Amino acid sequence: MEHLIKDGTFDHHGYLNMELLRFTTAGSVDDGKSTLIGRLLYDSKSIFQDQMEAIEKTSEQRGEEYVNLALLTDGLKAEREQGITIDVAYRYFATPKRKFIIADTPGHIQYTRNMVTGASTANLAIILVDARNGVVEQTYRHAFIASLLQIPHIVICINKMDLVDYSQEAYDKVVEQFKHFSSKLDVQDVRFIPISALKGDNVVERSETMSWYEGPTLLYTLETVHIGGDHNLIDVRFPVQYVVRPMSDEYHDYRGYAGRVSGGVMKPGDTVMHLPSGLTSKIAAIKTIDGDLDEAYPPQSVTVLLEDDIDISRGDMLVRENNIPDQGQDIDIMLCWMSEKNGLQPGGKYAIKHTTRDARCVVKEILYKVDVNTLHRIQDVNTLTLNEIGRVRIRTTVPLFYDEYRQNRETGSIIIIDEGTNNTVAAGMIIK
């Protein structure tokens, strides 16, 4: 982050205003995810000196012939002992063009829920494939989950090219295998990059040993992939999180509605409709801690002031008068079940959170579950257990204002909570 230090002082304002890319990594066991992230951090000069000295010492103690960059991300003791990733590890770094949040997710099938958690907010997914083994079952599973979560951009990194003598034939074989499978998925932007995370080929610097590859490096792709259109900028969706009433003499009549813009572009003077009442008003002002805005768009957090007094509370939503979301209590969702103790069964009652709205629901039926390795639908299912994904129909206690997940990831997502333990037991994507 040397570019953010000016006259010996860190430029906090410049850092906060940089464009943020969230990306997740996934792959089979030993495909080199942690090594790749370590290489990105190392080659982009995002590692502190004491961190580097620590992993050099650990690598030497373990008798390894090279500095094991995977130690930068495998933070849990069990991960280091086994040489695998178990939990979702978040890492942060920045280049002169962007700042990044990495979610390093586990590759094992028993940690599917961890991948769903880490990938749920990602703009981009990196899926690693071992050049020696080609596309395997776990590759299919990770691609399916990335598609299910509507991650806009997928980068297939064919890793360990150094172990196949940087063969273009091995690279082309993986590309062909994945393209055949991805044609069945709802994936718009797929890119392929041959790399060696261990040697650094095509990660930050171009490889001198793969002259046949004319595409960009991984870091260049991360810095330049267009993410401005990843948010829904058409359908105005503003879930109200908090009603701001200062209760002071200076702001005696002040009433603002704070929240994060989930869709569309809002401007002062625009007419908006309040749900559930259906009443309309015009936006008087859009305020932030840095001052008033001429417009607000996802994912900005703002306070909206209206020209009229309307009874609005947390969980309500502001939308366009002629562009309202679906409203209903009977909803179909694709669920990933995350609880180890109890499975999901018809008749089960749970608490739910959808945008800023809290409610309760009952499971009406399980329509089918998906074999994530083959994409086959398994019918006549009466339960979903840990890490299983299926289509479920629920009925909520109050109407929800929602869009399909493919249309808006914010208003189309839902979490299910066990009322007894208050644990999140499932994450869901609304289908209709």
N, C-alpha and C positions, 0 to 999 in steps of 0.2 A: 504494500500500500504506500510505497514511497511517493507516488504521484500525488497523494493527498496531504503530504507534509509540506507546508510553505513557511519559510523562515523559521523552521524549527517547531512549528505549531501544526497540530492536526486539524485539517479543514473539515469540521463536523458538518457544516451546512452543505458543503459540496458532496460529502458522502451520502447524506440523507436524500439529496436530490438526484442521485444516480439511479438509472433504471435498474430494477431488480429482476433477476431471472432465478426462479426456483426450479431445480431439477433433481430427479431421483435416479439412482443407479440400481440395476437389478441384473441378475445372472445366476447361473448354476454355481454350485460349490466349486471353489478354486478356479473360477473364470478370471479372477484378478480384479474384482471391484475395488477392494480396499487399496490395492497397489496403484490402480488407475487414479483414484482420488489423491493418494499420497503424491503421485507424480504431478498431478495438476497443481497441488499446493506448493510442491517443491520448485517446479519449473516456473511458476508464476510468482515466485519469491514471497509466498504467503506463510512461511514458517519462521518462527522465532529461533534465534540461535540456540537457546537452551533446549528447545524441542528437538532440534536436529542433533545436538550432542547426546540427548537422552536416547534417541532411537539408534544412533550409531553405537552407543555403549551396549544397549540391549541386543542389537544384532550381533555384536562381537561376542557377548556372553553366550549367545545361543549357537555360536560356531558357524554362523552364516557367512558366505563369501562376499556378500554385498550388503549395502544398507537396505534394510527391509522397510520400504516406505509404507507398507500396509499397517505398520504399528502406529502410524499417525491417526488412523481412524478406528482400529479395533481397540476401543477404550476399555471394555470390560475384561476383567481378569480371565473369565472363562473363554472369551473370544481369543485372547492372546495365546492361551494354553492350547486351544484346539486349532488355532489358525483359521477361524471362521468368523463370520459376522452373525450375531444373534439378535441384538436390539437395533432399532433405527438410530443411526448416529448422524447428528446434524453438524455440518461444518460450514464455515463462512469464509469467503475470500472476495477480493475485488481486484479488477484490472482497471486501467485508465478508461475503459469503455463501459463497464458494467460492474455491479456487485452481484454476488451469487450466494444462494443458500443451497447446500447439497444435503439430500436425504439419502444416506447409504443404507439400503434395506437388505434384509437377509434373503438368501437364495433358497433356503430349505422350504419344502412344502408345508412343514408344520408351522412356519412363520408367515403364512399368507396374510394373516391379519396385520402383521407389522408392515408388510409392503403396501397394503391398502392405506394404512395410516400415513406412511411416509409419502405416498404418491398422490394423496387426495388433493393437495394444493399445487401440484407441480405444473409448470408450463411445458416441461420437456422431460422425456425419459430416456436414459441411456441404458440399453440392454446389451450386455456383453455376451459374446459367443466365443468359445474356445476354437481357434482355427483348426485344431487337430480333430475335434469331435464334431464340429458342425452344429446344426440346429438340433437341440434335444428337447425332451418333454418340458423341462422347466422353462426353456425359451418360449414355447407355445403358451405356457401358463402366464409368464410375465407379460407377454404381448397381449394376451386376452385381458388381463387386469388393467393394463395401460389403456386399452381400447374401451373397456367398461367404464373407467374413470374419465374418459374423454380427454386424455392428455393430448394437447394439440400437435406436439412434435415428438417423434421417436427417432433416436439415433442408434443404429445397430453398429456397435464397435466390435469388429472381428479382431479379437485380441490374441496375443502370443504368436504373432506372425513370424517372430524370430525362430520359433520352433518348427516352422514348416518352410524354412529357407525363404521367407518373404514371397511365397508362391502366389502369383495372380490366379492360378487355377483353383487353389484352395479358397481364396477370397470369392471368386465368381460362383463357386459351388454353394457357399453359405448364402450369398445374395439370392441365388435362384431358389434355394430351399425356403427362405423366409418370404420371398415375394409370393410363392405359391400358397403359403399359409395365410399371409396377411390379406390376401384378396377376399377372405371370408370375414374380415374384421372391419369395423368402422374406424378406419385410420386414414387421415388425410395426407400427412406429411411424414414420409419415412426416408431416412438418409443412411448411407452405409459408409463407414470409415475403417480401413485396415490399420491396426495400431500394434505397438508393443509397449505395454505400460511399464514393463521392467526396463526396457532400453530407452524408452521415450520417443519412439518413432511415431510421428503424426499426432502426438498428444498436444504439445505446445509448438514444437518445431517440426518442420517438414522432414520426412524421412529421405535420406540419401540412398537407401537400399530398395525403395519401392518407387522408382521413377515412373513405373507404369500407372501409378495412381495420380490423377491430375486434380483431384478434389481438394477441399480445404482441410486443415487440421481440426482436431476436436475443439481446441480452445477458440479458434477463429469462428467455428460454427456456433459455439455458445455465446460468443460476443456479438454475433451479427444476426442470429435467427430473429425473424420479425415476430414480436409478441404483442404488438399494439392491438392487433385484431383478435386476440385470444378471448377478450371479454366481450360480452354482448353489449354493444353500444346502441342498439335499436330500442329495446324494450325497457322503459324506465321502471326500475324496481328499487324502492328505498324502504327497507324494513326499519321501523323506528325502534331504537335501542333504549333511549332515555329521553324523558321530557325535561328540558332545562327551565327551571323556574328559580331565579336567584333569590327572590323574596327580600329585596332591599329597596330602599327609597329611590336609589338611582335607576334601578331596573324594575320598577314596581309592576309594569304591565308586560314585562318580557316573557315570551313563551317561545322556546325553540325546540326543535325535534332533532335529536342527535342520532347518528347512525352511520353505517358504511354503505356507500352506493353499490348496489348489487347488479345494476344494469342500466343502460341508457345514459343519456346526457341531460342534465337538468340546468336550467338557466333562470335567473331572476326574470319575472314576468310570465313564465310558463304556467299554464293551467294544469293542476294536478288533481287527481281524485283520491280521496281517503277511503281505504278499505278497513273495516267492513261497512261503514255507513253509506258510502256512495256519494258523499258530499264533495263538492269541488271548491277550490280556492286557487289563488295565484301565489307563486313564490315571491315573497317580498325581498328576501336576501338569502345568500348562502355564505355562512361564516366558518372560518377556521381559526386556529390559534395564531396564524400568520396574517390574518385579515380577511376581508371579503373576497369572494371568487366571482368571476364572470360566468363560470360554468363548473359543474362537478360531474365526474365520471368515475367508473370503477377503477381501482378499489379505494377511492378516497374516502376518508372519514370526515364528515362535515356536520354542521348544524343548520337546519333549514328553518327559516321563518316564513310564515304564511300571512297573507293580508287579512284573513278572517279567523275568528276564534272557533276552532272545531275541537270536539272532545276526542283527543288522540292519546293513546297510551302505548306502552311497550308491547311489541308483538303486532301492532297495526302496520299498514304499508301504504306508501304514497306511490301512485302509478299515473300513467297517462289516461285521460278520460276515454279515449278510443282505442286503448291498447292495454287491456287488463289481463292479469294472469288467470289460470284456471282456479276455480274455487270448489272445494268439495271435501267430503269426509271419507269416501270410499276410494282408496288410492292403491295402485299397483307399484311395487318397488322391487328393485334388485338388491338383495341383502347379502352382505358378507357377515356371517355369524362369528363373533369374537370371544364368546364365553367358553371357558373350559369346563365349568361345572354343570350347567344345564343347557339343553338344546332348545331351539325354537319349535313350538308346537301350536297347532290351531287351538284357539281359545285362550292363548296366553295374553296377559294384560301387562302393558308396559307404559312408562313415561316416554315422551318423545320431545325432541327439540328440532324445530324447523325455522330457519333464519333466527329471528329473535322471539319466536312464539313457542311457548310451552304448552303441552297438551298431554293427553293420555290416549292410548289406543288399545284395540283388541285385534289379535291376528285372526282373520276370517278363514283363510286357507293358504296352503303352500301349493302353488301351481306346478312348479317343477324345480329341480336343482340342476346345475350345470357341471358337467365333467370338464374342469378347466384345462385338461390336457388334450381332449379331443373335441371340445365344444358341443358334445352330445347332450341333449336334454333328457333328464331322467324323470319320468312321470310317476304318478302314484306315490308321492313322498309324504310322510307324515311328520318328519322332523328335519331340522337343520342343525348340524353339530359344528364344533370348532373348525374354522377356516373354510367351511362349505359356503357356496354361493348359490342363491336360488331366487326365483321370482315369488313374491309373497303379496297377498292382498290384505290390507288392514282397514279398519274403520276407526276414525279419530273422534274424540269427544266434541271437538269444535271444528268448524271448517278451516282448512289451510288455504293460503294463497300461494300457488306454486306454478312452476313451469316444468316441462320435461327436463331431465338432467342434461340431455344433449343440447338443449337450447340455452340453459343457464345453469352453470355448476353451483351457483350460490343458492338460488331459489329452488333448485331441483335436488338438493341433498337433504338428508335427514339422519339423525342418530336416534337409536333406541336404547333406553336406560332401564335397568332393573330397579324397580321401586324399593325393593327390600334392601339392596346393598348400595344403591346409587352408582353402580358401575355401568359404564357404557358397554353394552353387549352386542351391538350391531351397528354397522354403517350402511346406509341405503341410498340408492339413486332412483329417483322417481321416474317411472315410465309413462304413466298417465294418471 
